[in-house]
Amino acid sequence: MKSEKAAFAYNPFENLKTLMRPHSVKLSEDDHGDETTSVDYGSDPKGDKDIFLEAMEGTRPIQRKEVTDGRIDYIKNHEPPKTNDEDVLRHLRNLIKRGEGFIISDTPEYVEGTGYGVHWNVAQRLHNGEFSIQSHIDLHGLTAEEAHTTFEGFLKESVMAGKRAVMVIHGRGRSSPSEPIIKNKVVEWLTGGPWRKWVMAFSSARTCDGGAGATYILLRERPVTKRYRKRGTRRAQKNGLE
């Protein structure tokens, strides 16, 4: 049984001692395995302190106030630089609150016109507020027929009282399904019918007076006659204007 066990046993380190013996090195009496062996790197005339001072030559110590502990202290009440978006928002707020920057004459709702023989810039001057408004009337909530009657009575009273610049408030017609009915009717009554002889100019009001929801009207002292219109037509033909 013993011989069979030995035949199947395998010991890889059996001959290790025999192989290592020829290559072994005998330690001297002065060698101690638990002591650190000192190494001599050669004699250096400069010490560590001298080498350090030489390397640091020309530098300066960092002041304490220049040292940070890694935290960032934010300045209170510090306003970041304004961007273009902030400027746009500021203009938008001023437009909504005070109407600043809103130009009525640049919108599709703006209306203006001049009567016979009147220079075109009179309507612009009227819109700019160069004529003091002496009276006004509000046509809000009226039907087209009621508004027409009220409009006629208002202009008659204004002419008889010698008023030259008046205002009609008609609204912008935002509640109308398709177009501003009363506003369009006012323009129609000013440019056609009997009142066109009395109208020098008309224009949408300034923002402070209702903007496109109201119309300034500049009246003549006396109506334009047919003779005056014919004389003006002949003069224009003579000057080559027609």
Secondary structure per residue as TSV (DSSP state, phi and psi in degrees):
chain	resnum	aa	ss	phi	psi
A	1	M	-	360.0	-35.1
A	2	K	H	-68.0	-38.7
A	3	S	H	-68.3	-34.2
A	4	E	H	-67.8	-37.3
A	5	K	H	-66.3	-38.9
A	6	A	H	-68.8	-30.7
A	7	A	H	-68.7	-30.1
A	8	F	H	-94.7	-8.2
A	9	A	-	-79.8	146.1
A	10	Y	-	-136.0	120.7
A	11	N	-	-125.5	99.6
A	12	P	T	-69.6	-21.9
A	13	F	T	-98.3	15.4
A	14	E	T	-63.4	-41.7
A	15	N	T	-99.2	9.7
A	16	L	H	-63.1	-41.2
A	17	K	H	-63.1	-40.5
A	18	T	H	-67.0	-37.8
A	19	L	H	-71.1	-35.3
A	20	M	H	-79.9	-21.5
A	21	R	G	-60.9	-44.1
A	22	P	G	-65.7	-24.3
A	23	H	G	-98.8	3.3
A	24	S	-	-73.7	150.3
A	25	V	-	-114.3	129.5
A	26	K	-	-83.7	128.3
A	27	L	-	-77.2	144.6
A	28	S	-	-78.0	169.7
A	29	E	T	-67.2	-26.0
A	30	D	T	-81.6	-13.7
A	31	D	-	-80.8	132.9
A	32	H	-	-130.6	121.5
A	33	G	T	-65.6	-23.8
A	34	D	T	-95.5	5.3
A	35	E	S	-107.6	146.3
A	36	T	-	-81.1	130.5
A	37	T	-	-85.0	126.0
A	38	S	-	-81.2	143.9
A	39	V	-	-116.8	132.8
A	40	D	-	-100.0	113.2
A	41	Y	-	-90.4	10.3
A	42	G	-	101.4	160.1
A	43	S	-	-83.5	126.1
A	44	D	-	-115.8	118.0
A	45	P	S	-66.5	-22.5
A	46	K	S	-95.0	136.9
A	47	G	-	-87.0	174.1
A	48	D	H	-61.7	-38.5
A	49	K	H	-64.9	-41.0
A	50	D	H	-66.4	-38.5
A	51	I	H	-65.6	-40.6
A	52	F	H	-65.1	-44.3
A	53	L	H	-65.2	-34.5
A	54	E	H	-67.8	-39.0
A	55	A	H	-69.8	-30.7
A	56	M	T	-90.5	5.3
A	57	E	T	-62.8	132.7
A	58	G	T	91.4	-6.5
A	59	T	-	-93.6	165.5
A	60	R	-	-129.7	150.0
A	61	P	-	-66.1	146.0
A	62	I	-	-77.6	127.0
A	63	Q	-	-69.8	153.2
A	64	R	G	-62.6	-35.2
A	65	K	G	-70.0	-17.5
A	66	E	G	-89.7	-3.2
A	67	V	-	-94.5	135.8
A	68	T	-	-114.6	147.1
A	69	D	-	-93.3	12.5
A	70	G	S	95.4	-10.9
A	71	R	-	-93.1	152.0
A	72	I	-	-112.2	120.3
A	73	D	-	-94.5	115.4
A	74	Y	-	-81.8	137.8
A	75	I	-	-75.7	127.0
A	76	K	T	-68.7	147.0
A	77	N	T	59.4	24.4
A	78	H	-	-83.9	124.6
A	79	E	-	-95.9	124.2
A	80	P	-	-65.4	156.6
A	81	P	-	-59.4	140.2
A	82	K	-	-74.4	143.0
A	83	T	-	-108.5	171.6
A	84	N	H	-62.0	-34.7
A	85	D	H	-63.1	-38.7
A	86	E	H	-66.6	-37.7
A	87	D	H	-64.1	-40.6
A	88	V	H	-63.2	-43.7
A	89	L	H	-64.4	-37.4
A	90	R	H	-65.2	-43.4
A	91	H	H	-64.2	-36.9
A	92	L	H	-66.3	-41.0
A	93	R	H	-63.0	-42.9
A	94	N	H	-65.3	-34.1
A	95	L	H	-66.0	-42.3
A	96	I	H	-72.5	-42.7
A	97	K	H	-77.2	-45.6
A	98	R	H	-121.5	-0.5
A	99	G	-	73.7	15.8
A	100	E	T	-69.5	134.5
A	101	G	T	87.8	-4.2
A	102	F	-	-91.6	119.8
A	103	I	-	-108.6	108.9
A	104	I	G	-60.3	-40.3
A	105	S	G	-68.0	-12.7
A	106	D	G	-95.0	4.6
A	107	T	S	-104.6	157.2
A	108	P	T	-65.6	-17.3
A	109	E	T	-80.5	-12.4
A	110	Y	-	-70.6	136.8
A	111	V	-	-129.9	146.9
A	112	E	E	-161.0	163.0
A	113	G	E	-172.8	160.4
A	114	T	E	-128.8	150.9
A	115	G	-	-80.6	-174.7
A	116	Y	T	-64.2	128.0
A	117	G	T	75.0	11.1
A	118	V	-	-102.2	135.5
A	119	H	-	-64.8	145.0
A	120	W	T	-62.5	-27.5
A	121	N	H	-77.0	-7.1
A	122	V	H	-64.8	-38.7
A	123	A	H	-63.4	-38.7
A	124	Q	H	-68.2	-39.3
A	125	R	H	-64.2	-37.3
A	126	L	H	-63.4	-44.0
A	127	H	H	-65.2	-34.4
A	128	N	T	-74.6	-4.6
A	129	G	T	88.8	21.4
A	130	E	-	-76.4	-12.4
A	131	F	S	-115.1	128.5
A	132	S	-	-73.2	126.6
A	133	I	-	-75.5	123.4
A	134	Q	-	-98.6	-19.0
A	135	S	E	-162.5	159.4
A	136	H	E	-151.1	163.9
A	137	I	E	-144.4	148.4
A	138	D	E	-113.8	122.8
A	139	L	-	-103.2	12.5
A	140	H	T	-59.8	138.4
A	141	G	T	80.6	2.6
A	142	L	-	-98.0	152.6
A	143	T	-	-74.3	170.2
A	144	A	H	-61.5	-39.6
A	145	E	H	-68.5	-43.7
A	146	E	H	-65.2	-39.9
A	147	A	H	-63.6	-38.3
A	148	H	H	-64.3	-44.5
A	149	T	H	-63.3	-44.4
A	150	T	H	-65.3	-40.4
A	151	F	H	-61.6	-46.3
A	152	E	H	-60.7	-45.4
A	153	G	H	-65.3	-38.0
A	154	F	H	-65.0	-46.2
A	155	L	H	-66.9	-37.1
A	156	K	H	-62.1	-45.4
A	157	E	H	-64.2	-37.9
A	158	S	H	-65.4	-43.1
A	159	V	H	-65.3	-44.4
A	160	M	H	-64.5	-30.9
A	161	A	T	-86.0	-2.1
A	162	G	T	76.4	21.4
A	163	K	-	-81.7	138.2
A	164	R	-	-104.3	-38.6
A	165	A	E	-118.2	118.5
A	166	V	E	-131.4	171.7
A	167	M	E	-137.2	138.0
A	168	V	E	-114.7	123.0
A	169	I	E	-96.5	120.3
A	170	H	-	-127.2	-10.5
A	171	G	-	85.1	169.1
A	172	R	-	-92.4	-6.4
A	173	G	-	70.9	29.6
A	174	R	T	-67.7	-25.3
A	175	S	T	-85.2	-9.7
A	176	S	S	-72.5	144.1
A	177	P	S	-65.5	-32.8
A	178	S	S	-126.2	-48.2
A	179	E	S	-147.8	158.5
A	180	P	-	-70.0	105.3
A	181	I	H	-67.4	-55.9
A	182	I	H	-64.8	-39.3
A	183	K	H	-61.8	-46.8
A	184	N	H	-64.9	-33.7
A	185	K	H	-66.7	-39.8
A	186	V	H	-61.3	-44.4
A	187	V	H	-62.5	-39.6
A	188	E	H	-64.2	-41.2
A	189	W	H	-70.4	-28.7
A	190	L	H	-79.0	-30.5
A	191	T	H	-99.8	-8.1
A	192	G	S	-138.8	161.8
A	193	G	S	82.5	-165.6
A	194	P	G	-69.1	-24.5
A	195	W	G	-78.8	-11.8
A	196	R	G	-67.3	-21.5
A	197	K	G	-73.2	-22.6
A	198	W	T	-98.1	-15.8
A	199	V	E	-89.5	121.2
A	200	M	E	-82.6	-46.0
A	201	A	E	-161.0	159.8
A	202	F	E	-147.8	155.6
A	203	S	E	-161.8	158.9
A	204	S	E	-62.6	148.7
A	205	A	-	-74.6	166.8
A	206	R	-	-72.0	167.1
A	207	T	G	-58.5	-39.1
A	208	C	G	-66.0	-20.1
A	209	D	G	-107.4	10.7
A	210	G	T	115.7	-6.9
A	211	G	G	59.7	-131.9
A	212	A	G	-70.8	-5.3
A	213	G	G	-88.6	5.5
A	214	A	E	-147.3	157.8
A	215	T	E	-131.7	128.3
A	216	Y	E	-80.7	144.8
A	217	I	E	-132.3	128.2
A	218	L	E	-107.4	117.2
A	219	L	E	-97.0	154.1
A	220	R	-	-84.6	162.5
A	221	E	S	-72.7	-33.4
A	222	R	S	-146.1	152.1
A	223	P	-	-70.2	155.9
A	224	V	-	-76.2	129.7
A	225	T	-	-93.8	164.8
A	226	K	H	-63.9	-38.7
A	227	R	H	-61.6	-40.3
A	228	Y	H	-65.9	-39.9
A	229	R	H	-66.8	-40.2
A	230	K	H	-66.1	-40.5
A	231	R	H	-64.9	-38.4
A	232	G	H	-67.5	-35.5
A	233	T	H	-68.0	-42.2
A	234	R	H	-65.4	-37.4
A	235	R	H	-65.7	-39.9
A	236	A	H	-66.0	-38.8
A	237	Q	H	-67.1	-37.9
A	238	K	H	-65.2	-37.5
A	239	N	T	-85.1	4.1
A	240	G	T	75.6	20.2
A	241	L	-	-85.9	-17.9
A	242	E	-	-128.8	360.0
